[in-house]
Structures are given as structure tokens and as C-alpha cells.
Amino acid sequence: MNYHHRSNRLFLHFFLAILVVLAGCSSNKPRTSPQNPYLPPPEPSATMHNPGTYDPTLPLPPGELGTPINPGGTVTQTEPLHPGTPRIALVVGGAGVASYATVGLLKRFHEEGIRFDMIVATGWPALFAIGFGFMKSVHDLEWFAMRLQDKDFESISSLSPGTDPGLYEKVSPLIRDTFRQRDLSETRLPIYLMTGNTEHGEVGAYDRGSWKVPLLETMSIPGLYRSFGDEPDPYRQTEAISVDEATRRHADVIVAVSMYADYIDFVLFGGAGKEGVDSQKAYGRAVQNSVNEQLRTATFSGRVAIGSKTPTSLGSKRAALLAGYREGTRLAREVRKLLHR
């Protein structure tokens, strides 16, 4: 009896030992669980770039930075940033605080997942276009835009005819410290700065070289921080907003938004001062005609006005940003309809 009892106990101990060993082996296997649909996908590597899905937080490879400007020459087509999809261009132009709508537009299009292959900017929106090209995200751009003060615009928008536009000191410390890049070609998508709305210099487009020169030229709009010339030639301002440049750059879909309405009213109806009224009105009408002509040729067009009687008053910058956000909502809906046909 004792023999069988000991045998049973030994067998029980041996069986328990096997169970313990098996349990230990199973615990070493990797545990799997169904993916939680409420968890966000893993963040992409900072060095990864998928040309089929444009992530605005990632820099673009050097080969996607556009082509050199060749005045009077043939424009060569660049490779699309999103192969297999239409080349989409955002074209913006404006003067004064309404130009903050550029930030709202970019923010809304980003939220809608619509990515641009290029931005063509004239006037004050050029500052925000460069910021979007240099900064990591549209949220950084909004943070930068809200920090800008009147003195920052005054220093960069008061260039007078005959003044050397390369003066480094004309750019405020805030802008210089924020835009560390030296060359316009360092933007993460092609940015074309148009200088066709100033009284001096030739109409042209810049996508490389020092960003300070074209920025100073395109933002120096008469009637804001500097006076009109004695007899400015209004017909030299042929491209206050340049849909033509986006067409030359082989854009398939062009979204053009003007932010000149408040400025034009300011100039036409005496807000810019009493001196040289005729010249001011001639200039204002030239800008208005240019805007109307260019918007007619865009795939989609929009206008932003906030009713500001003083375009240099930055107290309305939040209202302008929100106005751009609303216009971006409308335009993004139209673009989606076109892309999903």
C-alpha cells in the first residue's frame, strides 16, 4: 500500500512539473492582441518620405524643389509631388491684414488632406507662403503669424523705389530668426514669389536664391507703409495675383484666392490719403483689373474681405485667419468633387 501511495505522489509531482515547464514556455512567446482601432497609427520616421502621400511635417528630397526661373526661356515641367494625381497649385495675392487668410486657407486644406504641389504668392501672402515652406507644420505657421506685430510688417513693407532691396536690416529680427534657411529653394514644396505688384523692378518669379529680395519687393505695396510715387505707372502692376505663373508651371488644378478687396477699397475711396488721389485710384483700378482677369482663368477662385478700413491694423488678424479658414472649407469641397469624378 505504501509503495502504491508513493508511486501516485511521484506521478502527481512529475505531472505538475511538466505543467509548470509548459506554462513557462508559453509565457515566453510574444503575446498578440487585436489592433485597437481607436489608437493612432505609429508616427512615420523623420527620414521617411513617401512621394505618394505628402506629409507636410517632412522635408521633401532635393529633387522635388522645383526648377530654376529662366526669364524669357522655356519652362520645364517638374515631377509631380504626388505621382498619379493632378498637379494642384494654390495661388494667393493680397495686401494688408486680410492676407492672414492665407494661414486659414492652408490650415483648412491641411485638415482636409489636400496637398499642394506648388504655391504662387504675391504681396503680403508671400510671407506666409514662405513660412509654410520653411516650417515643419501649418500649426507652427499659425503660431508664427500670431506673433507678428505691426513693426515687423512696417520694416519689410516700406521699401521705396530706388532702395536696395537686399538690405538685410529691412527684415525684422522675428522673421530673420524664424526663417533660418538662406535659400528659397530650401522650402519643402516649390514656392514661387511674384514681384509684379510693386512700382519698381520688373515683373518676375523667384523660386530660389535669397528669399529676402523678392519678399521685400512683393510686400512693398504703396498706400500701406509707404506713400505712392509722384506718378506711378499703374499698368506695370500686371499680375497682382498670378494664375498665369501656375499655368506656366503646368498645374492641372489651380485654386486662386485674392485678399485685395479691403486694400482696393482703401485706395479707391480715399483711405490712402489726399495726395495724388488720381494716381492712387489709377493704381487701385489696375490692381482690381489684374485680380479679376487672373481669377477668371483659375480652376477655382475665391476672395477674402474682412471689411477693415485700415488694412495695416493687425487687430483684425484673427478675423482674417478665420475668414480664410471658412473660404478654405468651401474651396476644399469643390476640389474634392473634381478629384473624385
Disulfide bonds with the S-S distance in Angstrom:
none
